C-alpha cells in the first residue's frame, strides 16, 4: 500500500479544472492567468484544509506555463513549479516568522531566476507573521518584482495595508454534492473494492466538505483503517455546543491538555471548524495557545462525525 503522502500526492490537482474547492472568482482567476493579467499580489483565505496552498501552487504553475491551457500540469514549466526543489517557487511557513525571516527571504529574491519566467513566493499561514514581520513584508512587496501569494485562515489578523495591495480570493468547504463527487472520483481512481456508495456517503459526511480530509479519509478507507466512534466522546462534544463558542472551547481545550495526542488533535480540529463559523479572531487566540505543537491535519476524524451528528440534533 502506498504511503499516505504518496496517496495524497496522486490526487493533488494540477489544473484549475481539477480544483474542487469552491473558490470565489475562480473563473476570473483562470482567465487572468491565461491572459497574463493576474495581479502579482494575491491573498487566498479560507478554512484549514480547503485548498489555499494548492490554489497558490496552481497560480504559480499557471503564470509560468507556456501552453494554451494554463496550467497544463504536464509541461516542463509546470513540473518545475511543482517540484519541491524548484528554485523559482519559494514556500515560506510564516508560523513564528518575524523580521529576520522576511529579510532572509528578501535576500534570496535578489538571485537571478534560472528556470522559470516568473519567480513566485507563497507565504503559508501569513496571519502568523509577527506585526514587525508583516511591516517588513510590506516593504518587500513594494520593492520586489516577483509574485507574492499570501495564504491565510484569518485575513482579519493581517496588516490592512498588505491586504489593500492584494487581489483577494477565498476558498470554502465543498457542498455536500461536490464532496460526494470528489470522494467518488478518488475512490474510483484508487480502485476501492468495498461498497462504493456507502463509502462515498461516509467520507462526505465525515469530511464536512474539507478536501484535505476527504483525501485522508479515502486513504484510511483504502488502507482498511477503522475509525470507530467512541461513545464517551459525546460529552466533550456536547460541551463544545452548549455554551458560547469561545469560552466553552477554551475550557474544553484546557481540560484535555493531559489527554492523548490523537484526542487533542481531533478536538482541536473541531474547535477550529466550529469557531471559524462564529468568531475568527477568538479562534485565532485559541489556536495560538493550544495549536502550535500539534498537527491539525491528523487523519483521525471519528470525533468529527460525532460532532456533526450532535450539532445537527441541536439545530
C-alpha positions as CSV (number, residue, x, y, z in Angstrom):
1,X,0.0,0.0,0.0
2,X,1.4,3.4,-0.9
3,X,2.3,5.8,1.9
4,X,-0.2,8.5,2.9
5,X,1.9,11.1,1.3
6,X,2.1,9.2,-2.0
7,X,-1.7,8.7,-1.9
8,X,-2.5,12.4,-1.3
9,X,0.1,13.5,-3.9
10,X,-1.6,11.3,-6.5
11,X,-4.8,13.3,-6.3
12,X,-3.5,16.8,-5.8
13,X,-4.9,18.9,-8.7
14,X,-2.5,20.1,-11.4
15,X,-5.0,22.1,-13.4
16,X,-7.8,24.6,-12.5
17,X,-10.3,22.1,-14.0
18,X,-9.3,19.5,-11.3
19,X,-9.6,22.0,-8.4
20,X,-12.6,21.0,-6.3
21,X,-12.9,23.6,-3.6
22,X,-15.4,26.4,-4.1
23,X,-13.3,29.5,-4.8
24,X,-14.8,32.9,-5.4
25,X,-13.8,34.5,-8.7
26,X,-12.2,31.3,-9.9
27,X,-13.4,31.8,-13.4
28,X,-12.0,35.3,-13.5
29,X,-8.8,34.0,-12.0
30,X,-8.3,31.4,-14.7
31,X,-9.0,34.0,-17.4
32,X,-6.4,36.4,-15.8
33,X,-3.8,33.6,-15.6
34,X,-4.4,32.7,-19.3
35,X,-4.2,36.4,-20.4
36,X,-1.2,37.2,-18.2
37,X,-3.1,40.0,-16.5
38,X,-3.2,38.5,-13.0
39,X,-2.2,40.7,-10.1
40,X,1.2,40.0,-8.7
41,X,-0.1,40.3,-5.2
42,X,-2.7,37.9,-4.1
43,X,-4.3,36.8,-0.8
44,X,-6.0,33.4,-0.6
45,X,-8.1,32.9,2.5
46,X,-10.3,30.1,3.8
47,X,-10.5,27.3,6.5
48,X,-7.7,24.8,7.0
49,X,-7.6,22.0,4.5
50,X,-9.7,23.7,1.8
51,X,-7.0,24.2,-0.8
52,X,-5.4,27.5,-0.2
53,X,-1.8,26.4,-0.8
54,X,-2.9,24.1,-3.7
55,X,-4.6,27.1,-5.4
56,X,-1.4,29.2,-4.8
57,X,0.7,26.4,-6.5
58,X,-1.8,26.3,-9.4
59,X,-1.3,30.0,-9.9
60,X,2.5,29.7,-9.7
61,X,2.4,26.9,-12.3
62,X,-0.1,28.8,-14.5
63,X,1.8,32.0,-14.8
64,X,4.9,30.1,-15.9
65,X,3.1,27.6,-18.2
66,X,3.6,28.2,-21.9
67,X,0.7,26.0,-23.1
68,X,-2.6,27.2,-24.3
69,X,-4.5,26.0,-21.2
70,X,-2.6,27.1,-18.2
71,X,-1.5,25.4,-16.1
72,X,-1.5,22.3,-18.2
73,X,0.1,20.2,-15.4
74,X,2.4,18.2,-17.7
75,X,4.9,20.6,-19.4
76,X,8.4,21.2,-18.1
77,X,7.4,24.6,-16.6
78,X,4.5,23.1,-14.6
79,X,6.6,20.1,-13.4
80,X,9.4,22.5,-12.3
81,X,6.9,24.8,-10.5
82,X,5.5,21.8,-8.5
83,X,9.0,20.4,-7.7
84,X,10.0,20.6,-4.0
85,X,13.4,21.7,-5.3
86,X,12.0,24.5,-7.5
87,X,14.4,27.4,-7.5
88,X,11.9,30.0,-8.5
89,X,8.9,29.0,-6.3
90,X,9.5,29.8,-2.6
91,X,7.2,28.5,0.1
92,X,7.6,30.1,3.4
93,X,5.8,28.8,6.6
94,X,5.1,32.0,8.5
95,X,4.5,30.5,11.9
96,X,6.7,32.4,14.3
97,X,8.4,34.2,11.5
98,X,9.4,37.8,12.2
99,X,11.6,40.5,10.6
100,X,14.6,38.2,10.2
101,X,12.7,35.6,8.3
102,X,11.4,38.2,5.9
103,X,14.8,39.8,5.4
104,X,16.3,36.4,4.7
105,X,13.5,36.0,2.1
106,X,14.3,39.4,0.6
107,X,18.0,38.4,0.2
108,X,17.1,35.2,-1.6
109,X,14.9,37.1,-4.0
110,X,17.8,39.1,-5.4
111,X,19.3,36.0,-7.0
112,X,18.8,35.6,-10.8
113,X,15.9,33.5,-12.0
114,X,17.3,30.4,-13.6
115,X,14.5,28.2,-15.0
116,X,11.0,29.8,-14.9
117,X,9.8,33.1,-16.4
118,X,8.4,34.3,-13.1
119,X,9.5,33.9,-9.5
120,X,6.7,33.2,-7.0
121,X,6.7,33.5,-3.2
122,X,3.9,31.6,-1.3
123,X,3.6,32.6,2.3
124,X,1.6,29.9,4.2
125,X,-0.3,30.9,7.4
126,X,0.5,34.6,6.6
127,X,-1.6,35.8,9.6
128,X,1.0,34.2,11.9
129,X,3.7,36.7,10.9
130,X,4.6,39.0,13.8
131,X,3.4,42.6,13.4
132,X,7.0,43.7,12.7
133,X,7.3,40.8,10.2
134,X,4.2,42.0,8.4
135,X,5.6,45.5,8.2
136,X,8.8,44.2,6.8
137,X,6.9,42.1,4.3
138,X,5.0,45.3,3.2
139,X,8.4,46.8,2.2
140,X,9.4,43.7,0.3
141,X,6.1,43.7,-1.6
142,X,6.7,47.3,-2.7
143,X,10.2,46.6,-3.9
144,X,10.3,43.1,-5.3
145,X,9.3,42.3,-8.9
146,X,8.2,38.7,-8.3
147,X,4.7,37.4,-7.5
148,X,3.5,37.1,-3.9
149,X,0.6,34.8,-2.8
150,X,-0.4,35.0,0.9
151,X,-2.4,32.1,2.3
152,X,-4.3,32.7,5.5
153,X,-7.1,31.3,7.6
154,X,-7.8,34.7,9.1
155,X,-7.2,37.8,7.0
156,X,-8.6,40.0,9.8
157,X,-5.3,39.4,11.7
158,X,-3.3,40.8,8.8
159,X,-1.9,44.2,8.2
160,X,-4.6,46.2,6.4
161,X,-2.0,47.9,4.1
162,X,-0.9,44.4,3.0
163,X,-4.5,43.4,2.1
164,X,-5.1,46.6,0.2
165,X,-2.3,45.8,-2.1
166,X,-3.6,42.3,-3.0
167,X,-6.3,40.7,-5.0
168,X,-8.4,38.6,-2.6
169,X,-9.6,35.1,-3.3
170,X,-11.5,32.9,-0.9
171,X,-11.8,29.1,-0.8
172,X,-14.6,27.3,1.1
173,X,-15.6,23.8,2.1
174,X,-17.3,21.8,-0.6
175,X,-21.0,21.5,-0.8
176,X,-22.4,18.0,0.1
177,X,-22.9,17.1,-3.6
178,X,-19.4,18.3,-4.5
179,X,-17.9,16.4,-1.6
180,X,-19.6,13.2,-2.7
181,X,-18.4,13.8,-6.3
182,X,-14.8,14.3,-5.1
183,X,-14.9,11.2,-2.8
184,X,-16.3,9.1,-5.6
185,X,-13.7,10.2,-8.1
186,X,-10.9,9.5,-5.6
187,X,-12.2,6.1,-4.6
188,X,-12.8,5.0,-8.2
189,X,-9.2,6.1,-9.2
190,X,-7.8,4.3,-6.2
191,X,-9.8,1.1,-7.3
192,X,-11.6,0.8,-3.9
193,X,-13.0,-2.7,-3.6
194,X,-15.7,-2.1,-1.0
195,X,-19.3,-0.7,-1.1
196,X,-18.6,2.5,-3.1
197,X,-21.9,4.3,-2.5
198,X,-21.7,3.7,1.3
199,X,-18.0,4.8,1.4
200,X,-18.8,8.0,-0.6
201,X,-21.6,9.0,1.8
202,X,-19.4,8.2,4.8
203,X,-16.5,10.2,3.6
204,X,-18.6,13.2,2.5
205,X,-20.3,13.3,6.0
206,X,-17.1,12.9,8.0
207,X,-15.1,15.4,6.0
208,X,-17.6,18.2,6.3
209,X,-16.6,19.2,2.8
210,X,-12.9,19.7,3.6
211,X,-10.9,18.4,0.6
212,X,-7.8,17.5,2.6
213,X,-9.9,15.4,5.0
214,X,-11.7,13.8,2.0
215,X,-8.2,12.6,0.8
216,X,-7.1,11.4,4.2
217,X,-10.4,9.6,4.9
218,X,-10.1,7.9,1.4
219,X,-6.6,6.9,2.2
220,X,-7.6,5.4,5.5
221,X,-10.5,3.6,3.9
222,X,-8.4,2.1,1.1
223,X,-5.8,1.0,3.7
224,X,-8.5,-0.7,5.8
225,X,-8.0,1.6,8.8
226,X,-11.0,1.6,11.1
227,X,-12.3,4.9,12.6
228,X,-14.6,3.7,15.3
229,X,-16.5,6.4,17.2
230,X,-16.3,6.2,21.0
231,X,-19.5,7.0,22.9
232,X,-17.5,8.6,25.7
233,X,-16.6,11.4,23.3
234,X,-20.2,12.6,23.2
235,X,-20.0,14.5,26.5
236,X,-17.0,16.5,25.4
237,X,-18.5,17.4,22.0
238,X,-21.9,18.3,23.5
239,X,-20.0,20.6,25.9
240,X,-18.5,22.3,22.8
241,X,-22.0,23.1,21.6
242,X,-23.7,24.0,24.9
243,X,-22.2,27.5,25.6
244,X,-20.7,30.5,23.8
245,X,-18.2,29.1,21.4
246,X,-15.1,30.8,22.5
247,X,-15.3,30.3,26.3
248,X,-16.5,26.7,26.1
249,X,-13.9,25.8,23.6
250,X,-11.2,27.4,25.8
251,X,-12.4,25.4,28.8
252,X,-12.6,22.1,26.9
253,X,-9.1,22.6,25.4
254,X,-7.7,23.4,28.8
255,X,-9.3,20.3,30.3
256,X,-8.0,17.9,27.7
257,X,-4.3,19.1,27.8
258,X,-3.4,15.9,29.5
259,X,-5.3,13.7,27.1
260,X,-3.7,11.5,24.4
261,X,-2.4,13.5,21.4
262,X,-4.8,11.9,19.0
263,X,-7.8,13.0,21.1
264,X,-6.4,16.5,21.4
265,X,-5.8,16.8,17.7
266,X,-9.3,15.8,16.9
267,X,-11.0,18.1,19.4
268,X,-8.7,20.9,18.3
269,X,-9.8,20.3,14.7
270,X,-13.4,20.6,15.7
271,X,-12.8,23.8,17.6
272,X,-11.2,25.3,14.5
273,X,-14.0,24.3,12.3
274,X,-16.7,25.4,14.7
275,X,-15.2,28.7,15.9
276,X,-14.5,29.8,12.3
277,X,-18.2,30.0,11.8
278,X,-18.6,32.2,14.8
279,X,-15.6,34.3,15.8
280,X,-12.4,34.1,13.7
281,X,-10.4,36.4,16.0
282,X,-11.1,34.5,19.1
283,X,-10.5,31.2,17.3
284,X,-7.0,32.6,16.4
285,X,-6.2,33.2,20.0
286,X,-7.2,29.7,21.0
287,X,-5.1,28.3,18.2
288,X,-2.0,30.3,19.2
289,X,-2.1,28.9,22.7
290,X,-3.1,25.3,22.1
291,X,-2.3,24.5,18.5
292,X,1.3,25.2,17.7
293,X,2.8,21.9,18.9
294,X,0.2,19.8,17.3
295,X,-0.7,18.7,13.8
296,X,-4.1,19.9,12.8
297,X,-4.5,17.7,9.8
298,X,-4.2,14.4,11.7
299,X,-6.0,11.5,9.9
300,X,-8.4,10.7,12.8
301,X,-11.8,12.1,12.0
302,X,-14.2,9.8,14.1
303,X,-14.9,12.6,16.6
304,X,-15.8,14.9,13.7
305,X,-18.6,12.6,12.7
306,X,-20.0,12.6,16.2
307,X,-19.6,16.4,16.4
308,X,-21.5,16.7,13.2
309,X,-24.3,14.5,14.3
310,X,-24.7,16.2,17.7
311,X,-24.7,19.7,16.1
312,X,-27.4,18.7,13.7
313,X,-29.6,17.5,16.5
314,X,-29.2,20.8,18.4
315,X,-30.3,22.9,15.4
